Amino acid sequence: MKALLPAMLVPPALAAALLVLFRGDGFPNYDTEYALLWGRDIARLDPIDTGAFLSPTPHPLANLAGALLAPLDLGVATQPYGTTAESIVTALAFLWLGVLGYLVYRLGERWAGPAAGILAAAIVLTREPVLSFGVRAYVDIPFVCLVLAAILRETRRPRDGAGVLVLLALAGLIRPEAWLLAAGYLAYLWWPQRWATPRLALLAVLATAGPVLWALHDLLLVGDPLYSLTGTQDNAEVLQRRRGFADLPLYGPRRLGEIAREPVLLGAALGLGLAVLRLRAVHAVRVGLASLLAAAVAFGLLAGAGLPIITRYLLLTSVLLALFAAVALVGVTRLPAGDRLRRPAYAGAVATATLFVAFGPGQVDRIDRLRAAITTQTQILADLRSLTEPRGSDPAPITRGCGVAVPNQRAVPQLALWLDAPPSRIVVTQRAGVPPRGVYVVPASADVARRFVLDPRDERKAIPRPPADADDVARNGSWSVSRRCP
């Protein structure tokens, strides 16, 4: 119990440090905003509204979290850019980053000692994409944490069984890779005896809980048990994302490199060699090797099934590679003095450390640019939020009574949440054209459009303008609102 209390303090301490680093800025991203919207619908026992253009994949665990937060959300802004639920999600996003750092440390400690754990956590929490996805509350960070917790449990209790599969089942309600990891782990448990037992039957139920519950979730809420699969495939096609086995060899490594960067990739290669040649007798290292292989195979199979090859889907693989990079830097100290691999391993460790130092200033610049981008986007959201609130005795400039039109899908979930409106009722003018009546919300400048509204993958870059006879009703540093209502 005495050891548990300090361990429980580490994630909040890391979260607090990151909050200071980002000056308290952060916000739920597009997908997470939809989880809050759909959670609100679930809490009201209403069908979820998936009719909006490019509505994301519904993740069962994220929707459940949204439903649990819905009763707490009284529509009162606790931060300039968000409601109660959004503020809680933002705080939890930083806490999940803290949990990620702690779990990486614990695994590194098991693999090659405390120094490896500290280095691995430092590497992971200084990767710009990890921080970007984290402070914007992507569900992929909790997914990685659940899988790492399952890996850690298996390293502490070999052939644990139920505990590992429960964690993978929860992860499997966020990302489908966990289904394949659970299937592989079940096969590992079955292999020594190779016959059915009551315990194995129970474990099989746990291993299949993720896909079964996800299909049931889609069936109950949308009416199609395969909606998430087909919807993700359709969105990937609309966004012209790379997918399939043909694109995997080229774009898979490229996306992986966007997270890991060259120092981690070199260190991971050396660490993998050291693990295979000298450290494979350590059970935790064997579990790590198996986990890395399973994560890479799972990503490849899902890409072949039509899911997009995008950076955040490789977060788990990247984190495991960072652990092996830490092994390359520290694991050499575990080799006996007379080991002939000791000298080349030291040379590899020095080369890896040198590369980290050489790339350090560039990494600092990337994080600085991320901090600036997050601050800017938070302000843009704050400006949008202010336009949905009454001004003294005057109504809010943006109301749903006359219908709302926005240039593209980017601001749809926020406005739908703040206005308590179905997202499918908000018109995306790039797709549907400018309606003759309504409240028209457009970015106030090209800079706002570039930094928040438009995406490089958008098929159309031009922002439709409101009708010429629409009345200008409000404007701030980020948005312009005009109205043409009966």
C-alpha positions in Angstrom: 0.0 0.0 0.0 2.9 2.3 0.8 4.3 1.8 -2.7 0.9 2.3 -4.3 0.3 5.8 -3.1 3.4 7.3 -4.8 2.6 5.4 -7.9 -0.9 6.9 -7.9 0.6 10.4 -7.7 2.8 10.1 -10.8 0.1 10.4 -13.5 -1.4 13.5 -12.0 2.0 15.0 -11.6 2.9 14.4 -15.2 -0.5 15.7 -16.3 0.1 18.9 -14.2 3.5 19.4 -15.9 2.0 19.0 -19.3 -0.8 21.5 -18.4 1.9 24.0 -17.5 3.8 23.3 -20.7 0.6 23.9 -22.8 -0.5 26.9 -20.6 -3.7 25.1 -19.8 -4.8 25.0 -23.5 -6.4 21.9 -25.0 -9.8 20.9 -26.3 -11.8 17.8 -27.5 -11.1 17.0 -31.1 -13.8 16.4 -33.8 -14.3 12.7 -33.0 -14.5 13.3 -29.3 -17.0 16.1 -29.7 -19.2 13.6 -31.5 -18.8 11.2 -28.7 -20.2 13.9 -26.3 -23.0 14.5 -28.8 -23.9 10.9 -29.1 -23.5 10.4 -25.4 -26.1 13.1 -24.9 -28.5 11.3 -27.2 -27.9 8.0 -25.4 -28.5 9.6 -22.0 -31.8 10.9 -23.4 -32.6 7.5 -24.9 -32.7 9.0 -28.4 -31.2 7.5 -31.6 -27.8 8.9 -32.2 -27.6 11.3 -35.2 -25.1 9.9 -37.7 -26.5 11.7 -40.6 -24.1 14.7 -40.7 -21.5 14.8 -43.5 -18.3 12.9 -42.5 -19.6 12.0 -39.0 -16.8 9.8 -37.5 -16.8 6.2 -36.3 -18.8 5.8 -33.1 -16.6 4.3 -30.4 -18.7 2.4 -27.8 -16.5 3.3 -24.8 -16.2 6.9 -25.8 -20.0 7.1 -26.3 -20.5 5.6 -22.9 -18.2 8.2 -21.3 -20.2 10.9 -23.1 -23.5 9.4 -21.8 -22.0 9.5 -18.2 -21.0 13.1 -18.6 -24.2 14.2 -20.2 -26.2 14.7 -16.9 -23.3 16.9 -15.6 -23.5 19.2 -18.5 -25.9 22.0 -17.7 -24.8 24.0 -20.8 -22.8 26.3 -18.6 -19.3 27.2 -19.8 -16.6 26.3 -17.3 -13.9 27.4 -19.7 -14.2 30.0 -22.4 -14.4 27.4 -25.2 -16.5 24.7 -23.7 -19.2 23.3 -21.5 -18.9 21.2 -18.4 -18.5 17.9 -20.3 -15.9 19.4 -22.7 -13.9 20.8 -19.7 -13.9 17.4 -18.0 -12.8 15.7 -21.1 -9.9 18.2 -21.6 -8.7 17.6 -18.0 -8.9 13.9 -18.5 -7.0 14.1 -21.7 -4.0 15.5 -19.8 -4.4 12.8 -17.1 -4.4 10.1 -19.8 -1.1 11.4 -21.0 0.2 11.2 -17.5 -1.1 7.6 -17.3 0.7 6.8 -20.6 4.0 8.1 -19.3 3.6 6.1 -16.1 2.8 2.9 -17.9 5.7 3.3 -20.3 8.0 3.8 -17.3 6.8 0.7 -15.6 7.3 -1.4 -18.7 10.7 0.0 -19.3 11.6 -0.7 -15.7 10.5 -4.3 -16.2 12.5 -4.7 -19.4 15.8 -3.1 -18.5 15.6 -1.3 -15.2 14.4 2.1 -13.9 16.8 4.1 -16.1 15.2 2.5 -19.2 11.7 3.3 -17.8 12.6 7.0 -17.3 14.1 7.3 -20.8 11.2 5.5 -22.5 8.7 7.7 -20.8 10.7 10.8 -21.7 10.9 9.7 -25.3 7.2 9.0 -25.6 6.1 12.2 -23.9 8.3 14.4 -26.1 6.9 13.0 -29.4 5.0 15.8 -31.0 2.2 13.7 -32.4 1.7 12.0 -29.0 1.3 15.4 -27.4 -0.9 16.6 -30.2 -3.3 13.7 -30.0 -3.2 13.8 -26.2 -4.1 17.5 -25.6 -6.9 17.3 -28.2 -8.4 14.3 -26.4 -8.2 11.7 -29.1 -9.5 8.3 -27.9 -6.3 6.6 -29.2 -4.3 7.6 -26.1 -6.7 5.8 -23.7 -6.6 2.8 -26.1 -2.8 2.7 -25.9 -3.0 3.0 -22.1 -5.4 0.0 -21.8 -3.2 -2.1 -24.1 0.0 -1.2 -22.2 -1.8 -2.0 -18.9 -2.6 -5.4 -20.3 1.0 -5.9 -21.4 2.2 -4.8 -18.0 -0.1 -7.2 -16.2 1.1 -10.1 -18.3 4.7 -9.2 -17.6 4.0 -9.3 -13.8 1.7 -12.4 -13.9 2.6 -14.7 -16.8 -0.4 -16.3 -18.4 -2.6 -14.1 -16.3 -5.6 -14.8 -18.6 -8.8 -13.0 -17.4 -7.2 -9.8 -16.2 -5.3 -9.2 -19.5 -8.4 -10.1 -21.6 -10.6 -7.7 -19.6 -8.3 -4.8 -20.3 -8.1 -5.8 -24.0 -11.9 -6.1 -24.1 -12.1 -2.5 -22.9 -9.5 -1.4 -25.4 -11.5 -3.3 -28.0 -14.4 -0.9 -27.5 -12.1 2.0 -28.7 -10.0 0.4 -31.4 -10.5 -2.9 -33.3 -6.7 -3.8 -33.1 -7.4 -5.0 -29.6 -9.7 -7.7 -31.0 -6.7 -9.2 -32.8 -4.4 -8.8 -29.8 -7.0 -10.6 -27.7 -7.3 -13.4 -30.2 -3.5 -13.9 -30.3 -3.3 -13.9 -26.5 -6.1 -16.5 -26.3 -4.2 -18.7 -28.8 -1.1 -18.3 -26.6 -3.0 -19.4 -23.6 -4.5 -22.4 -25.4 -1.3 -23.6 -27.1 0.4 -25.6 -24.2 -2.6 -27.9 -23.6 -4.4 -27.6 -26.9 -7.8 -28.7 -25.6 -10.9 -27.0 -24.4 -11.5 -26.4 -20.7 -14.1 -24.5 -18.8 -11.5 -21.8 -18.1 -10.6 -21.6 -21.7 -14.3 -21.2 -22.7 -14.6 -18.3 -20.2 -11.4 -16.7 -21.6 -12.8 -17.1 -25.2 -15.9 -15.2 -24.1 -13.7 -12.4 -22.8 -11.6 -12.4 -26.0 -14.6 -12.0 -28.2 -16.3 -9.4 -26.0 -14.9 -6.5 -27.9 -16.2 -7.2 -31.4 -19.5 -8.6 -30.0 -20.2 -5.6 -27.9 -19.2 -3.2 -30.6 -21.5 -4.9 -33.1 -24.3 -4.8 -30.5 -23.7 -1.2 -29.9 -24.0 -0.4 -33.6 -27.1 -2.5 -34.0 -28.9 -0.9 -31.1 -27.9 2.7 -31.9 -27.8 2.7 -35.7 -29.5 -0.5 -36.8 -26.5 -1.9 -38.6 -24.0 -4.2 -36.7 -21.3 -3.4 -39.3 -21.9 0.4 -39.4 -18.6 1.3 -37.8 -16.6 -0.7 -40.4 -18.5 0.4 -43.4 -18.7 4.0 -42.2 -15.0 4.2 -41.6 -14.3 2.7 -45.1 -16.7 5.3 -46.7 -15.1 8.2 -44.9 -11.6 7.0 -45.9 -12.8 7.0 -49.5 -14.3 10.4 -49.3 -11.1 11.8 -47.7 -9.0 9.9 -50.2 -6.9 8.4 -47.5 -4.4 5.6 -48.3 -5.6 2.1 -47.4 -5.3 -1.5 -48.4 -2.3 -3.9 -48.7 -1.0 -2.1 -51.8 -0.4 1.2 -49.9 0.8 -0.4 -46.7 4.5 -0.9 -47.5 5.0 2.7 -48.5 2.7 4.7 -46.3 2.8 2.5 -43.1 6.5 3.2 -42.4 6.1 6.8 -43.4 3.3 7.3 -40.8 5.3 5.4 -38.2 8.2 7.7 -38.8 6.0 10.8 -38.3 5.7 9.7 -34.6 9.0 7.9 -33.9 11.4 10.0 -36.0 14.9 8.9 -36.9 16.5 8.6 -33.4 13.7 6.3 -32.1 13.7 4.2 -35.2 17.5 3.6 -35.0 17.4 3.0 -31.3 14.5 0.6 -31.7 16.3 -1.4 -34.3 19.3 -1.7 -32.1 17.2 -2.4 -29.0 15.3 -5.2 -30.9 18.6 -6.8 -31.9 19.8 -6.6 -28.3 16.5 -8.0 -27.0 16.5 -11.0 -29.4 20.2 -11.8 -29.0 20.7 -11.3 -25.3 17.7 -10.3 -23.3 15.1 -12.7 -24.6 15.4 -14.8 -21.4 13.7 -11.9 -19.6 9.9 -12.7 -19.6 9.0 -9.0 -19.8 11.2 -8.6 -22.9 9.6 -11.6 -24.6 6.2 -10.2 -23.9 7.3 -6.9 -25.4 8.6 -8.6 -28.6 5.4 -10.5 -29.0 3.3 -7.3 -28.3 5.2 -5.3 -30.9 4.8 -8.0 -33.5 1.1 -8.4 -32.7 0.5 -4.6 -32.9 2.2 -4.3 -36.3 0.3 -7.3 -37.7 -3.0 -6.0 -36.4 -2.5 -2.6 -38.0 -1.5 -4.3 -41.3 -4.6 -6.5 -41.3 -7.0 -3.7 -40.6 -5.3 -1.5 -43.3 -5.9 -4.4 -45.7 -9.5 -4.5 -44.6 -10.0 -1.0 -45.8 -9.3 1.1 -42.7 -7.1 4.2 -43.4 -3.3 4.2 -42.9 -3.1 7.2 -40.7 -0.6 8.3 -38.1 -2.6 7.9 -34.9 -3.4 4.3 -35.7 0.3 3.6 -35.2 0.6 5.1 -31.8 0.8 1.7 -30.0 3.5 0.5 -32.3 5.4 3.7 -31.9 5.3 3.5 -28.1 6.6 0.0 -28.1 9.4 1.0 -30.4 10.3 3.8 -28.0 10.6 1.2 -25.3 13.1 -0.8 -27.4 15.0 2.4 -28.1 15.3 2.8 -24.3 16.6 -0.8 -24.2 19.3 0.2 -26.7 20.4 3.1 -24.6 20.4 1.2 -21.2 20.1 -2.5 -21.8 23.8 -2.8 -22.7 24.6 -2.4 -19.0 23.0 -5.8 -18.4 25.5 -7.6 -20.5 28.4 -9.3 -18.7 31.9 -7.9 -18.9 33.2 -10.6 -21.2 30.2 -10.6 -23.7 31.5 -10.1 -27.2 28.3 -8.1 -28.0 29.1 -5.6 -25.3 31.4 -3.3 -27.4 29.1 -3.0 -30.5 26.1 -2.6 -28.2 27.9 0.3 -26.5 28.7 1.8 -29.9 25.1 1.5 -30.9 24.0 3.2 -27.6 26.4 6.1 -28.2 25.2 6.5 -31.8 21.5 6.5 -30.7 22.2 9.0 -27.9 24.1 11.2 -30.4 21.2 11.1 -32.8 18.8 12.1 -30.0 21.0 15.1 -29.1 21.3 16.1 -32.8 17.6 16.0 -33.3 16.8 17.6 -30.0 16.5 21.2 -31.2 14.2 20.2 -34.0 12.0 18.3 -31.6 11.9 21.4 -29.3 10.8 23.5 -32.3 8.1 21.0 -33.2 6.7 21.1 -29.7 6.8 24.9 -29.7 4.9 25.0 -32.9 2.4 22.6 -31.5 1.9 24.8 -28.4 1.3 27.8 -30.6 -1.2 25.9 -32.8 -3.1 24.6 -29.8 -3.2 28.1 -28.2 -4.5 29.6 -31.5 -7.1 26.9 -32.0 -8.3 27.2 -28.4 -8.8 30.9 -29.0 -10.7 30.3 -32.2 -13.0 27.9 -30.4 -13.4 30.5 -27.6 -14.5 33.0 -30.2 -16.9 30.6 -31.7 -18.4 29.7 -28.3 -18.9 33.4 -27.5 -21.1 33.8 -30.5 -23.5 31.1 -29.2 -24.2 32.9 -25.9 -26.7 35.7 -25.3 -25.3 39.3 -25.0 -27.2 40.9 -22.2 -30.8 41.2 -23.3 -29.9 40.4 -26.9 -30.1 36.9 -28.3 -26.9 35.0 -29.2 -25.7 35.8 -32.8 -25.7 32.1 -33.6 -29.0 30.3 -32.8 -30.5 27.2 -34.2 -34.0 28.8 -34.7 -33.2 29.9 -38.3 -30.9 27.1 -39.2 -27.1 27.3 -39.2 -24.7 27.0 -42.1 -20.9 26.5 -41.9 -18.3 26.2 -44.6 -17.3 22.6 -43.9 -17.7 19.9 -41.3 -15.0 21.2 -38.9 -17.2 23.2 -36.5 -20.3 21.1 -36.8 -20.0 19.0 -33.6 -19.1 22.0 -31.4 -22.1 24.1 -32.6 -24.4 21.1 -32.4 -23.3 20.5 -28.8 -23.5 24.2 -27.7 -26.8 24.8 -29.5 -28.3 21.4 -28.4 -29.1 20.7 -32.1 -28.8 17.6 -34.2 -25.5 17.8 -36.2 -27.3 16.7 -39.4 -29.3 19.9 -39.2 -26.3 22.1 -39.6 -25.7 22.8 -43.3 -22.2 22.2 -44.7 -22.1 24.7 -47.5 -19.1 23.2 -49.3 -21.2 20.1 -49.8 -24.8 21.2 -49.9 -24.5 24.8 -51.2 -25.4 28.0 -49.4 -29.0 27.8 -48.2 -31.3 30.8 -49.1 -32.2 31.3 -45.4 -30.2 30.9 -42.2 -27.4 32.0 -39.9 -24.1 31.9 -41.8 -20.9 31.3 -39.9 -17.6 31.8 -41.8 -14.0 32.4 -40.7 -13.1 36.1 -40.4 -9.8 35.7 -42.1 -7.8 33.4 -44.4 -5.5 32.7 -41.4 -8.4 31.3 -39.3 -9.5 29.2 -42.3 -6.0 27.8 -42.6 -5.4 27.2 -38.9 -8.8 25.7 -38.0 -11.4 25.3 -40.6 -9.7 23.8 -43.7 -7.9 20.5 -43.8 -5.2 19.5 -46.3 -7.3 16.6 -47.4 -10.4 18.7 -48.1 -11.5 18.2 -51.6 -12.7 21.8 -51.8 -10.7 24.7 -50.5 -12.9 27.7 -51.4 -15.2 28.9 -48.6 -18.7 29.7 -49.9 -19.8 33.2 -49.0 -23.3 34.1 -47.5 -25.9 35.7 -49.7 -25.1 39.3 -50.6 -28.3 40.6 -48.9 -27.6 38.7 -45.6 -27.3 41.1 -42.6 -24.0 41.2 -40.7 -24.9 40.5 -37.1 -21.6 39.8 -35.3 -17.9 39.6 -35.8 -14.9 38.9 -33.7 -11.2 38.0 -34.2 -12.0 34.6 -35.7 -15.6 34.5 -37.0 -18.1 36.5 -39.0 -21.8 35.8 -38.6 -24.6 37.0 -40.9 -28.2 36.3 -41.0 -31.0 36.1 -43.5 -34.2 34.9 -41.9 -37.9 35.4 -42.6 
